[in-house]
């Protein structure tokens, strides 16, 4: 993954949470709350072992400055998002609360930013 691809990938994850990218329903043991919470909050993420779902790789990189500005705007929207109903489902984890999306986003951003030495 390149830095440009990573910025777009993080933006796609935020679009998933905001319900802007439709998520196909999948059956997975990761959908069960205790397992989901363990993976999001506690267990280490193996480097290079987890493949992103295709819906989290939908945006092609463009000009760096534009992609970074888009990511910042999406992060601002995500931080202030208060949906009337529930949050959008995750491709692996299924139903997600605001807290789960926030925890996953923090770890996901940290994972990729460390990957590129930021």
OpenMM code with the backbone's topology and positions (N, CA, C; nanometers):
from openmm import Vec3, app, unit

residues = "UNK UNK UNK UNK UNK UNK UNK UNK UNK UNK UNK UNK UNK UNK UNK UNK UNK UNK UNK UNK UNK UNK UNK UNK UNK UNK UNK UNK UNK UNK UNK UNK UNK UNK UNK UNK UNK UNK UNK UNK UNK UNK UNK UNK UNK UNK UNK UNK UNK UNK UNK UNK UNK UNK UNK UNK UNK UNK UNK UNK UNK UNK UNK UNK UNK UNK UNK UNK UNK UNK UNK UNK UNK UNK UNK UNK UNK UNK UNK UNK UNK UNK UNK UNK UNK UNK UNK UNK UNK UNK UNK UNK UNK UNK UNK UNK UNK UNK UNK UNK UNK UNK UNK UNK UNK UNK UNK UNK UNK UNK UNK UNK UNK UNK UNK UNK UNK UNK".split()
positions = [
    Vec3(0.0837, -0.1177, 0.0000),
    Vec3(0.0000, 0.0000, 0.0000),
    Vec3(0.0887, 0.1247, 0.0000),
    Vec3(0.0549, 0.2163, -0.0871),
    Vec3(0.1272, 0.3433, -0.0920),
    Vec3(0.0630, 0.4424, 0.0056),
    Vec3(0.1326, 0.5506, 0.0337),
    Vec3(0.0782, 0.6532, 0.1224),
    Vec3(-0.0502, 0.7133, 0.0633),
    Vec3(-0.0513, 0.7363, -0.0663),
    Vec3(-0.1712, 0.7905, -0.1312),
    Vec3(-0.2889, 0.6951, -0.1205),
    Vec3(-0.2620, 0.5675, -0.1420),
    Vec3(-0.3670, 0.4656, -0.1317),
    Vec3(-0.4185, 0.4575, 0.0120),
    Vec3(-0.3273, 0.4692, 0.1103),
    Vec3(-0.3650, 0.4631, 0.2514),
    Vec3(-0.4579, 0.5783, 0.2887),
    Vec3(-0.4282, 0.6997, 0.2411),
    Vec3(-0.5132, 0.8151, 0.2707),
    Vec3(-0.6542, 0.7918, 0.2153),
    Vec3(-0.6638, 0.7416, 0.0947),
    Vec3(-0.7949, 0.7120, 0.0351),
    Vec3(-0.8650, 0.5982, 0.1092),
    Vec3(-0.7900, 0.4974, 0.1496),
    Vec3(-0.8444, 0.3836, 0.2241),
    Vec3(-0.9025, 0.4304, 0.3586),
    Vec3(-0.8328, 0.5181, 0.4290),
    Vec3(-0.8846, 0.5702, 0.5556),
    Vec3(-1.0112, 0.6519, 0.5312),
    Vec3(-1.0133, 0.7266, 0.4221),
    Vec3(-1.1342, 0.8005, 0.3859),
    Vec3(-1.2503, 0.7070, 0.3564),
    Vec3(-1.2229, 0.5973, 0.2872),
    Vec3(-1.3282, 0.4997, 0.2582),
    Vec3(-1.3833, 0.4379, 0.3862),
    Vec3(-1.2970, 0.4142, 0.4842),
    Vec3(-1.3450, 0.3596, 0.6116),
    Vec3(-1.4404, 0.4579, 0.6787),
    Vec3(-1.4089, 0.5857, 0.6728),
    Vec3(-1.4980, 0.6864, 0.7298),
    Vec3(-1.6289, 0.6930, 0.6520),
    Vec3(-1.6218, 0.6808, 0.5203),
    Vec3(-1.7442, 0.6784, 0.4385),
    Vec3(-1.8305, 0.5574, 0.4737),
    Vec3(-1.7665, 0.4450, 0.5032),
    Vec3(-1.8418, 0.3269, 0.5473),
    Vec3(-1.9182, 0.3584, 0.6756),
    Vec3(-1.8493, 0.4155, 0.7741),
    Vec3(-1.9113, 0.4472, 0.9030),
    Vec3(-2.0257, 0.5469, 0.8867),
    Vec3(-2.0089, 0.6428, 0.7964),
    Vec3(-2.1101, 0.7458, 0.7746),
    Vec3(-2.2256, 0.6959, 0.6883),
    Vec3(-2.2154, 0.5728, 0.6391),
    Vec3(-2.3226, 0.5147, 0.5581),
    Vec3(-2.3205, 0.5585, 0.4132),
    Vec3(-2.2086, 0.6136, 0.3666),
    Vec3(-2.1983, 0.6613, 0.2287),
    Vec3(-2.1561, 0.5530, 0.1311),
    Vec3(-2.1014, 0.4446, 0.1835),
    Vec3(-2.0664, 0.3292, 0.0997),
    Vec3(-2.1498, 0.2132, 0.1506),
    Vec3(-2.2258, 0.1533, 0.0617),
    Vec3(-2.3129, 0.0428, 0.1011),
    Vec3(-2.2302, -0.0817, 0.1297),
    Vec3(-2.2657, -0.1489, 0.2380),
    Vec3(-2.1919, -0.2665, 0.2820),
    Vec3(-2.2768, -0.3914, 0.2570),
    Vec3(-2.2253, -0.4853, 0.1778),
    Vec3(-2.2997, -0.6101, 0.1590),
    Vec3(-2.3002, -0.6910, 0.2892),
    Vec3(-2.4122, -0.7535, 0.3198),
    Vec3(-2.4228, -0.8349, 0.4409),
    Vec3(-2.3369, -0.9602, 0.4281),
    Vec3(-2.2608, -0.9895, 0.5319),
    Vec3(-2.1797, -1.1112, 0.5344),
    Vec3(-2.2006, -1.1807, 0.6678),
    Vec3(-2.1802, -1.3114, 0.6681),
    Vec3(-2.1886, -1.3885, 0.7913),
    Vec3(-2.0462, -1.4133, 0.8383),
    Vec3(-2.0234, -1.3802, 0.9644),
    Vec3(-1.8891, -1.3934, 1.0178),
    Vec3(-1.8959, -1.4029, 1.1696),
    Vec3(-1.8081, -1.4831, 1.2297),
    Vec3(-1.8051, -1.4874, 1.3763),
    Vec3(-1.7592, -1.3546, 1.4366),
    Vec3(-1.6988, -1.2677, 1.3554),
    Vec3(-1.6544, -1.1375, 1.4032),
    Vec3(-1.7719, -1.0457, 1.4359),
    Vec3(-1.8921, -1.0835, 1.3961),
    Vec3(-2.0114, -1.0032, 1.4211),
    Vec3(-2.0589, -1.0134, 1.5657),
    Vec3(-2.0132, -1.1122, 1.6394),
    Vec3(-2.0564, -1.1300, 1.7774),
    Vec3(-1.9851, -1.0291, 1.8666),
    Vec3(-2.0620, -0.9603, 1.9500),
    Vec3(-2.0105, -0.8480, 2.0295),
    Vec3(-1.8820, -0.8782, 2.1058),
    Vec3(-1.8712, -0.9876, 2.1824),
    Vec3(-1.7462, -1.0079, 2.2571),
    Vec3(-1.6233, -1.0206, 2.1663),
    Vec3(-1.6380, -1.0900, 2.0553),
    Vec3(-1.5267, -1.1077, 1.9614),
    Vec3(-1.4920, -0.9739, 1.8965),
    Vec3(-1.5952, -0.9021, 1.8548),
    Vec3(-1.5781, -0.7699, 1.7924),
    Vec3(-1.5029, -0.6759, 1.8878),
    Vec3(-1.5447, -0.6716, 2.0140),
    Vec3(-1.4805, -0.5843, 2.1115),
    Vec3(-1.3355, -0.6240, 2.1379),
    Vec3(-1.3091, -0.7526, 2.1463),
    Vec3(-1.1706, -0.7989, 2.1656),
    Vec3(-1.0809, -0.7511, 2.0520),
    Vec3(-1.1276, -0.7687, 1.9297),
    Vec3(-1.0470, -0.7310, 1.8133),
    Vec3(-1.0306, -0.5801, 1.7988),
    Vec3(-1.1349, -0.5058, 1.8296),
    Vec3(-1.1279, -0.3608, 1.8127),
    Vec3(-1.0467, -0.2953, 1.9241),
    Vec3(-1.0657, -0.3405, 2.0483),
    Vec3(-1.0063, -0.2701, 2.1615),
    Vec3(-0.8804, -0.3322, 2.2210),
    Vec3(-0.8635, -0.4635, 2.2123),
    Vec3(-0.7601, -0.5265, 2.2938),
    Vec3(-0.6523, -0.6053, 2.2199),
    Vec3(-0.6895, -0.6912, 2.1286),
    Vec3(-0.5906, -0.7790, 2.0656),
    Vec3(-0.5027, -0.7018, 1.9674),
    Vec3(-0.3750, -0.7391, 1.9585),
    Vec3(-0.2877, -0.6730, 1.8601),
    Vec3(-0.3292, -0.7102, 1.7181),
    Vec3(-0.3089, -0.6188, 1.6280),
    Vec3(-0.3397, -0.6436, 1.4877),
    Vec3(-0.2130, -0.6914, 1.4186),
    Vec3(-0.2181, -0.8091, 1.3574),
    Vec3(-0.0982, -0.8593, 1.2884),
    Vec3(-0.0665, -0.7769, 1.1643),
    Vec3(0.0577, -0.7401, 1.1517),
    Vec3(0.0994, -0.6585, 1.0377),
    Vec3(0.1001, -0.7413, 0.9085),
    Vec3(0.0319, -0.6887, 0.8074),
    Vec3(0.0298, -0.7520, 0.6769),
    Vec3(-0.0536, -0.8784, 0.6663),
    Vec3(-0.1321, -0.9110, 0.7678),
    Vec3(-0.2099, -1.0350, 0.7675),
    Vec3(-0.3585, -1.0130, 0.7411),
    Vec3(-0.4060, -0.8898, 0.7575),
    Vec3(-0.5483, -0.8613, 0.7423),
    Vec3(-0.5707, -0.7924, 0.6088),
    Vec3(-0.6614, -0.8479, 0.5291),
    Vec3(-0.6947, -0.7870, 0.4002),
    Vec3(-0.8162, -0.6969, 0.4182),
    Vec3(-0.8067, -0.5777, 0.3652),
    Vec3(-0.9191, -0.4838, 0.3708),
    Vec3(-1.0325, -0.5362, 0.2841),
    Vec3(-1.1560, -0.5158, 0.3283),
    Vec3(-1.2681, -0.5545, 0.2420),
    Vec3(-1.2674, -0.4669, 0.1170),
    Vec3(-1.3097, -0.5195, 0.0035),
    Vec3(-1.3071, -0.4419, -0.1212),
    Vec3(-1.3792, -0.3078, -0.1112),
    Vec3(-1.4869, -0.3000, -0.0319),
    Vec3(-1.5596, -0.1726, -0.0206),
    Vec3(-1.4778, -0.0662, 0.0514),
    Vec3(-1.3704, -0.1047, 0.1188),
    Vec3(-1.2837, -0.0084, 0.1881),
    Vec3(-1.1654, 0.0336, 0.1004),
    Vec3(-1.1713, -0.0032, -0.0261),
    Vec3(-1.0670, 0.0343, -0.1218),
    Vec3(-1.1312, 0.0841, -0.2512),
    Vec3(-1.2367, 0.1651, -0.2383),
    Vec3(-1.3115, 0.2059, -0.3569),
    Vec3(-1.2612, 0.3355, -0.4196),
    Vec3(-1.1953, 0.4204, -0.3420),
    Vec3(-1.1512, 0.5506, -0.3929),
    Vec3(-1.0087, 0.5416, -0.4462),
    Vec3(-0.9921, 0.5817, -0.5704),
    Vec3(-0.8584, 0.5841, -0.6297),
    Vec3(-0.7863, 0.7121, -0.5891),
    Vec3(-0.6564, 0.7020, -0.5622),
    Vec3(-0.5803, 0.8221, -0.5257),
    Vec3(-0.5788, 0.9255, -0.6381),
    Vec3(-0.5805, 1.0506, -0.5951),
    Vec3(-0.5691, 1.1633, -0.6873),
    Vec3(-0.4539, 1.2501, -0.6395),
    Vec3(-0.4654, 1.3797, -0.6573),
    Vec3(-0.3611, 1.4695, -0.6067),
    Vec3(-0.3529, 1.4600, -0.4535),
    Vec3(-0.2296, 1.4497, -0.4022),
    Vec3(-0.2064, 1.4291, -0.2582),
    Vec3(-0.2798, 1.5322, -0.1717),
    Vec3(-0.2637, 1.6599, -0.2022),
    Vec3(-0.3228, 1.7657, -0.1209),
    Vec3(-0.4746, 1.7542, -0.1167),
    Vec3(-0.5347, 1.7210, -0.2289),
    Vec3(-0.6803, 1.7061, -0.2360),
    Vec3(-0.7253, 1.5859, -0.1531),
    Vec3(-0.6547, 1.4739, -0.1642),
    Vec3(-0.6918, 1.3538, -0.0880),
    Vec3(-0.6779, 1.3760, 0.0626),
    Vec3(-0.5733, 1.4446, 0.1050),
    Vec3(-0.5541, 1.4739, 0.2475),
    Vec3(-0.6635, 1.5688, 0.2967),
    Vec3(-0.6986, 1.6690, 0.2167),
    Vec3(-0.8057, 1.7617, 0.2547),
    Vec3(-0.9392, 1.6882, 0.2652),
    Vec3(-0.9652, 1.5963, 0.1740),
    Vec3(-1.0877, 1.5165, 0.1787),
    Vec3(-1.0905, 1.4307, 0.3039),
    Vec3(-0.9771, 1.3682, 0.3374),
    Vec3(-0.9697, 1.2859, 0.4582),
    Vec3(-0.9960, 1.3701, 0.5828),
    Vec3(-0.9387, 1.4881, 0.5890),
    Vec3(-0.9620, 1.5773, 0.7042),
    Vec3(-1.1095, 1.6140, 0.7159),
    Vec3(-1.1716, 1.6466, 0.6040),
    Vec3(-1.3133, 1.6827, 0.6053),
    Vec3(-1.3998, 1.5640, 0.6490),
    Vec3(-1.3673, 1.4449, 0.6010),
    Vec3(-1.4411, 1.3249, 0.6415),
    Vec3(-1.4239, 1.2978, 0.7903),
    Vec3(-1.3037, 1.3173, 0.8416),
    Vec3(-1.2781, 1.2950, 0.9838),
    Vec3(-1.3578, 1.3943, 1.0689),
    Vec3(-1.3666, 1.5189, 1.0237),
    Vec3(-1.4475, 1.6195, 1.0947),
    Vec3(-1.5947, 1.5790, 1.0957),
    Vec3(-1.6446, 1.5338, 0.9820),
    Vec3(-1.7843, 1.4898, 0.9736),
    Vec3(-1.8082, 1.3688, 1.0622),
    Vec3(-1.7156, 1.2746, 1.0601),
    Vec3(-1.7259, 1.1542, 1.1428),
    Vec3(-1.7317, 1.1921, 1.2907),
    Vec3(-1.6465, 1.2840, 1.3330),
    Vec3(-1.6395, 1.3244, 1.4738),
    Vec3(-1.7700, 1.3895, 1.5202),
    Vec3(-1.8394, 1.4570, 1.4317),
    Vec3(-1.9626, 1.5244, 1.4700),
    Vec3(-2.0898, 1.4540, 1.4272),
    Vec3(-2.0774, 1.3352, 1.3735),
    Vec3(-2.1923, 1.2630, 1.3177),
    Vec3(-2.2837, 1.2109, 1.4280),
    Vec3(-2.4089, 1.2451, 1.4182),
    Vec3(-2.5103, 1.1971, 1.5120),
    Vec3(-2.6289, 1.1458, 1.4305),
    Vec3(-2.6234, 1.0214, 1.3862),
    Vec3(-2.7341, 0.9709, 1.3047),
    Vec3(-2.8612, 0.9555, 1.3877),
    Vec3(-2.9751, 0.9659, 1.3217),
    Vec3(-3.1034, 0.9505, 1.3901),
    Vec3(-3.1211, 0.8069, 1.4390),
    Vec3(-3.0741, 0.7122, 1.3608),
    Vec3(-3.0856, 0.5719, 1.3989),
    Vec3(-2.9520, 0.5151, 1.4396),
    Vec3(-2.9209, 0.3989, 1.3896),
    Vec3(-2.7938, 0.3346, 1.4232),
    Vec3(-2.6872, 0.3722, 1.3208),
    Vec3(-2.5640, 0.3463, 1.3581),
    Vec3(-2.4520, 0.3687, 1.2671),
    Vec3(-2.4529, 0.2609, 1.1591),
    Vec3(-2.3837, 0.2875, 1.0511),
    Vec3(-2.3765, 0.1921, 0.9401),
    Vec3(-2.3028, 0.0659, 0.9851),
    Vec3(-2.3366, -0.0488, 0.9276),
    Vec3(-2.2659, -0.1722, 0.9623),
    Vec3(-2.1260, -0.1751, 0.9016),
    Vec3(-2.0398, -0.2569, 0.9596),
    Vec3(-1.9040, -0.2776, 0.9099),
    Vec3(-1.9027, -0.4072, 0.8297),
    Vec3(-1.8223, -0.4159, 0.7224),
    Vec3(-1.8194, -0.5379, 0.6415),
    Vec3(-1.7824, -0.6648, 0.7193),
    Vec3(-1.6941, -0.6559, 0.8175),
    Vec3(-1.6542, -0.7729, 0.8963),
    Vec3(-1.7304, -0.7832, 1.0279),
    Vec3(-1.7501, -0.6679, 1.0951),
    Vec3(-1.8040, -0.6667, 1.2310),
    Vec3(-1.9543, -0.6482, 1.2398),
    Vec3(-2.0194, -0.6182, 1.1280),
    Vec3(-2.1649, -0.6027, 1.1293),
    Vec3(-2.2076, -0.4775, 1.2038),
    Vec3(-2.3107, -0.4892, 1.2858),
    Vec3(-2.3669, -0.3768, 1.3595),
    Vec3(-2.2610, -0.3121, 1.4478),
    Vec3(-2.2526, -0.1794, 1.4387),
    Vec3(-2.1503, -0.1055, 1.5125),
    Vec3(-2.2139, 0.0148, 1.5817),
    Vec3(-2.1755, 0.0369, 1.7071),
    Vec3(-2.2170, 0.1565, 1.7802),
    Vec3(-2.1191, 0.2697, 1.7488),
    Vec3(-2.1521, 0.3880, 1.7969),
    Vec3(-2.0613, 0.5022, 1.7819),
    Vec3(-1.9270, 0.4714, 1.8489),
    Vec3(-1.9312, 0.4133, 1.9683),
    Vec3(-1.8092, 0.3812, 2.0410),
    Vec3(-1.7223, 0.2801, 1.9687),
    Vec3(-1.7849, 0.1780, 1.9114),
    Vec3(-1.7083, 0.0772, 1.8369),
    Vec3(-1.6455, 0.1387, 1.7119),
    Vec3(-1.7232, 0.2212, 1.6393),
    Vec3(-1.6676, 0.2874, 1.5202),
    Vec3(-1.5526, 0.3788, 1.5596),
    Vec3(-1.5686, 0.4513, 1.6712),
    Vec3(-1.4625, 0.5420, 1.7159),
    Vec3(-1.3367, 0.4638, 1.7532),
    Vec3(-1.3527, 0.3535, 1.8287),
    Vec3(-1.2382, 0.2709, 1.8669),
    Vec3(-1.1684, 0.2105, 1.7460),
    Vec3(-1.2477, 0.1592, 1.6528),
    Vec3(-1.1909, 0.1007, 1.5316),
    Vec3(-1.1183, 0.2074, 1.4490),
    Vec3(-1.1771, 0.3237, 1.4368),
    Vec3(-1.1160, 0.4317, 1.3584),
    Vec3(-0.9835, 0.4747, 1.4201),
    Vec3(-0.9798, 0.4915, 1.5504),
    Vec3(-0.8555, 0.5300, 1.6176),
    Vec3(-0.7459, 0.4272, 1.5919),
    Vec3(-0.7775, 0.2990, 1.6120),
    Vec3(-0.6764, 0.1942, 1.5903),
    Vec3(-0.6366, 0.1835, 1.4441),
    Vec3(-0.7335, 0.1967, 1.3548),
    Vec3(-0.7076, 0.1842, 1.2114),
    Vec3(-0.6168, 0.2967, 1.1631),
    Vec3(-0.6481, 0.4196, 1.2032),
    Vec3(-0.5631, 0.5333, 1.1669),
    Vec3(-0.4227, 0.5150, 1.2252),
    Vec3(-0.4155, 0.4783, 1.3523),
    Vec3(-0.2867, 0.4588, 1.4169),
    Vec3(-0.2043, 0.3507, 1.3461),
    Vec3(-0.2686, 0.2419, 1.3103),
    Vec3(-0.2025, 0.1303, 1.2423),
    Vec3(-0.1365, 0.1791, 1.1129),
    Vec3(-0.2145, 0.2505, 1.0307),
    Vec3(-0.1613, 0.2931, 0.9005),
    Vec3(-0.0638, 0.4100, 0.9132),
    Vec3(-0.0866, 0.5015, 1.0037),
    Vec3(0.0073, 0.6120, 1.0191),
    Vec3(0.1430, 0.5620, 1.0695),
    Vec3(0.1420, 0.4660, 1.1606),
    Vec3(0.2676, 0.4045, 1.2056),
    Vec3(0.3347, 0.3295, 1.0903),
    Vec3(0.2547, 0.2661, 1.0060),
    Vec3(0.3070, 0.1934, 0.8914),
    Vec3(0.3933, 0.2849, 0.8025),
    Vec3(0.3562, 0.4123, 0.7973),
    Vec3(0.4304, 0.5081, 0.7151),
    Vec3(0.5161, 0.6028, 0.7976),
    Vec3(0.5379, 0.5685, 0.9243),
    Vec3(0.6298, 0.6441, 1.0086),
    Vec3(0.5823, 0.7818, 1.0500),
    Vec3(0.4499, 0.7993, 1.0535),
    Vec3(0.3941, 0.9301, 1.0930),
    Vec3(0.3717, 0.9313, 1.2428),
] * unit.nanometer
topology = app.Topology()
chain = topology.addChain("A")
for resn in residues:
    res = topology.addResidue(resn, chain)
    for name in ("N", "CA", "C"):
        topology.addAtom(name, app.Element.getBySymbol(name[0]), res)
